[in-house]
Amino acid sequence: MVSKQISAGIGIPMMAVGAILAVLLAPAVTDLSDTIQFVGSLIGILGALVFIAGLFARKAPKIAS
């Protein structure tokens, strides 16, 4: 089962924010360009990992007691 809440709610926005930081904001700030690119790409990579984790997430079966 795909967990749409994890994939669409967390993974995709993280990738979008990382891309915005790395592509649009980094050239505007020349002093911290390398740092902003690093942080943006890190957020994007973590977002991709969360997106993939959301694809493999399943609901835990209830244990009858």
SULKAWO-V958938 format. One record per residue. SS is DSSP state (2 for helix, 1 for strand, 0 for the rest). PHI is phi in whole degrees, 0 to 359 (NA if undefined). BURIAL is + if it has 16 or more other C-alpha atoms within 10 Angstrom, else -. Layout:
SS|PHI|BURIAL / SS|PHI|BURIAL
This chain:
0|NA|- / 0|269|- / 0|267|+ / 2|292|- / 2|295|- / 2|285|+ / 2|293|+ / 2|277|- / 2|274|- / 2|240|+ / 2|295|+ / 2|294|+ / 2|298|+ / 2|295|+ / 2|295|+ / 2|293|- / 2|296|+ / 2|298|+ / 2|293|+ / 2|297|+ / 2|297|+ / 2|287|+ / 2|264|- / 2|264|- / 2|277|+ / 2|299|+ / 2|293|- / 2|286|- / 0|251|- / 0|284|- / 0|292|- / 0|248|- / 2|300|- / 2|295|- / 2|293|- / 2|293|+ / 2|296|+ / 2|297|- / 2|295|- / 2|297|+ / 2|290|+ / 2|295|+ / 2|297|+ / 2|296|+ / 2|293|+ / 2|296|+ / 2|296|+ / 2|295|+ / 2|294|- / 2|294|+ / 2|299|+ / 2|293|- / 2|297|+ / 2|294|+ / 2|290|- / 2|260|- / 0|286|- / 0|230|- / 0|285|- / 0|287|- / 0|291|- / 0|284|- / 0|265|- / 0|286|- / 0|245|-
